Amino acid sequence: MDSIKNRLEILFSLWNTKSIALGDSKFFVKDGIMNNEDSWFNQKRRIAFLLKDQPQKNGNWNDDVREWMNKPSVNELRDDFFGKIANLLYGLSLSTDNEDEQWWFGEIEKHHEDVKSFFNSNAFAYVECKKQPGNTWIDDNELTRYINSYQYLLCEEIEMLDPNIIVCMGEPIFNFVLKMYGATEENLAAEKNVYYIPSSKKVIIFAGHPSSRSGYQKHYDGTMHWFRSFLKSDKYKDFVDE
């Protein structure tokens, strides 16, 4: 079977061609599996972070976010953006229904070096839902327009990556993924913000965007509070049942 990276290259070529034809942008941001792609499908929890777009001054260059893992600033979690993603990656990967394995924020802080090591060694997916580079902020209506214009391509990328925990960092993204998997109120796995699709064993989570001004704890707790509710539900037992 061809690698995910090679299959994505074909998909991204079609995506970029359409973007140019629609007059959206000739510049394009590639993404996919961060760290070791070979270990991705061996992981019990395959976590994908779905983000908005890459902020660029004037939006005038191509990029590949997978290459960011080679940057010391990313490896060392020197900025809030990847620090928040690393915290969630660790908490969502290791928390269980066991009261001793809930990974509260205080524990995350105490295990910062472990969080950093985990972030740099475990495979996770990073997906820009709008592949055209943008500015420091994008309106939800504009993001929705881009998602709708390229929805079949975005669906194909998500299906290709096949994550089983999908972290949607924005309301338009959350709404799109819920629609993609046909989620209904019956799939609600917490009071809000977490849905579970039993037919495909997908967990869909709403999370704040890591570029928001909220601090580390508020960002982490805002997601993990609802995920812990899911951990206590019967739906979680179905999720972990092999």
Solvent accessible surface area in square Angstrom, and as a share of the most:
residue,aa,sasa,rsa
1,M,206,0.92
2,D,77,0.40
3,S,45,0.29
4,I,7,0.04
5,K,103,0.44
6,N,76,0.39
7,R,66,0.24
8,L,1,0.00
9,E,60,0.27
10,I,114,0.58
11,L,3,0.01
12,F,2,0.01
13,S,67,0.43
14,L,107,0.53
15,W,1,0.00
16,N,39,0.20
17,T,87,0.51
18,K,55,0.23
19,S,0,0.00
20,I,93,0.47
21,A,86,0.67
22,L,97,0.48
23,G,66,0.64
24,D,35,0.18
25,S,25,0.16
26,K,133,0.56
27,F,50,0.21
28,F,8,0.03
29,V,0,0.00
30,K,64,0.27
31,D,0,0.00
32,G,0,0.00
33,I,9,0.05
34,M,1,0.00
35,N,45,0.23
36,N,77,0.40
37,E,43,0.19
38,D,122,0.63
39,S,32,0.21
40,W,0,0.00
41,F,100,0.42
42,N,125,0.64
43,Q,37,0.17
44,K,161,0.68
45,R,34,0.12
46,R,37,0.14
47,I,2,0.01
48,A,1,0.01
49,F,0,0.00
50,L,1,0.00
51,L,1,0.01
52,K,40,0.17
53,D,14,0.07
54,Q,9,0.04
55,P,79,0.50
56,Q,6,0.03
57,K,167,0.71
58,N,116,0.60
59,G,16,0.15
60,N,77,0.40
61,W,111,0.39
62,N,96,0.49
63,D,35,0.18
64,D,19,0.10
65,V,0,0.00
66,R,30,0.11
67,E,107,0.48
68,W,29,0.10
69,M,20,0.09
70,N,123,0.63
71,K,98,0.42
72,P,82,0.52
73,S,43,0.28
74,V,7,0.04
75,N,39,0.20
76,E,77,0.35
77,L,15,0.07
78,R,164,0.60
79,D,60,0.31
80,D,80,0.42
81,F,47,0.20
82,F,10,0.04
83,G,3,0.03
84,K,4,0.02
85,I,0,0.00
86,A,1,0.01
87,N,11,0.06
88,L,0,0.00
89,L,3,0.02
90,Y,15,0.06
91,G,0,0.00
92,L,0,0.00
93,S,22,0.14
94,L,63,0.31
95,S,0,0.00
96,T,32,0.19
97,D,70,0.36
98,N,73,0.38
99,E,124,0.56
100,D,128,0.66
101,E,70,0.31
102,Q,4,0.02
103,W,42,0.15
104,W,132,0.46
105,F,18,0.08
106,G,37,0.35
107,E,62,0.28
108,I,4,0.02
109,E,108,0.48
110,K,172,0.73
111,H,70,0.31
112,H,81,0.36
113,E,111,0.50
114,D,70,0.36
115,V,1,0.01
116,K,32,0.14
117,S,66,0.43
118,F,36,0.15
119,F,0,0.00
120,N,49,0.25
121,S,67,0.43
122,N,43,0.22
123,A,1,0.01
124,F,0,0.00
125,A,0,0.00
126,Y,2,0.01
127,V,1,0.00
128,E,3,0.01
129,C,3,0.02
130,K,9,0.04
131,K,1,0.00
132,Q,3,0.01
133,P,13,0.08
134,G,12,0.12
135,N,100,0.51
136,T,132,0.77
137,W,190,0.67
138,I,14,0.07
139,D,52,0.27
140,D,65,0.33
141,N,121,0.62
142,E,75,0.34
143,L,1,0.00
144,T,53,0.31
145,R,117,0.43
146,Y,18,0.07
147,I,4,0.02
148,N,81,0.41
149,S,33,0.21
150,Y,4,0.01
151,Q,80,0.36
152,Y,129,0.49
153,L,2,0.01
154,L,1,0.00
155,C,29,0.17
156,E,78,0.35
157,E,0,0.00
158,I,1,0.01
159,E,111,0.50
160,M,21,0.09
161,L,1,0.00
162,D,51,0.26
163,P,1,0.01
164,N,16,0.08
165,I,0,0.00
166,I,0,0.00
167,V,0,0.00
168,C,0,0.00
169,M,0,0.00
170,G,7,0.07
171,E,103,0.46
172,P,15,0.09
173,I,0,0.00
174,F,20,0.08
175,N,82,0.42
176,F,20,0.08
177,V,0,0.00
178,L,25,0.13
179,K,166,0.70
180,M,43,0.19
181,Y,46,0.17
182,G,52,0.50
183,A,23,0.18
184,T,75,0.44
185,E,130,0.59
186,E,148,0.66
187,N,20,0.10
188,L,47,0.24
189,A,8,0.06
190,A,15,0.12
191,E,143,0.64
192,K,111,0.47
193,N,31,0.16
194,V,0,0.00
195,Y,26,0.10
196,Y,2,0.01
197,I,13,0.07
198,P,73,0.46
199,S,109,0.70
200,S,49,0.32
201,K,69,0.29
202,K,13,0.05
203,V,0,0.00
204,I,0,0.00
205,I,0,0.00
206,F,59,0.24
207,A,2,0.01
208,G,34,0.33
209,H,29,0.13
210,P,2,0.01
211,S,75,0.48
212,S,50,0.32
213,R,245,0.90
214,S,30,0.20
215,G,43,0.41
216,Y,76,0.29
217,Q,99,0.44
218,K,150,0.63
219,H,10,0.04
220,Y,1,0.00
221,D,43,0.22
222,G,43,0.41
223,T,1,0.01
224,M,0,0.00
225,H,101,0.45
226,W,38,0.13
227,F,0,0.00
228,R,12,0.04
229,S,38,0.25
230,F,0,0.00
231,L,0,0.00
232,K,134,0.57
233,S,27,0.17
234,D,115,0.59
235,K,60,0.25
236,Y,10,0.04
237,K,111,0.47
238,D,58,0.30
239,F,16,0.07
240,V,64,0.37
241,D,91,0.47
242,E,173,0.77
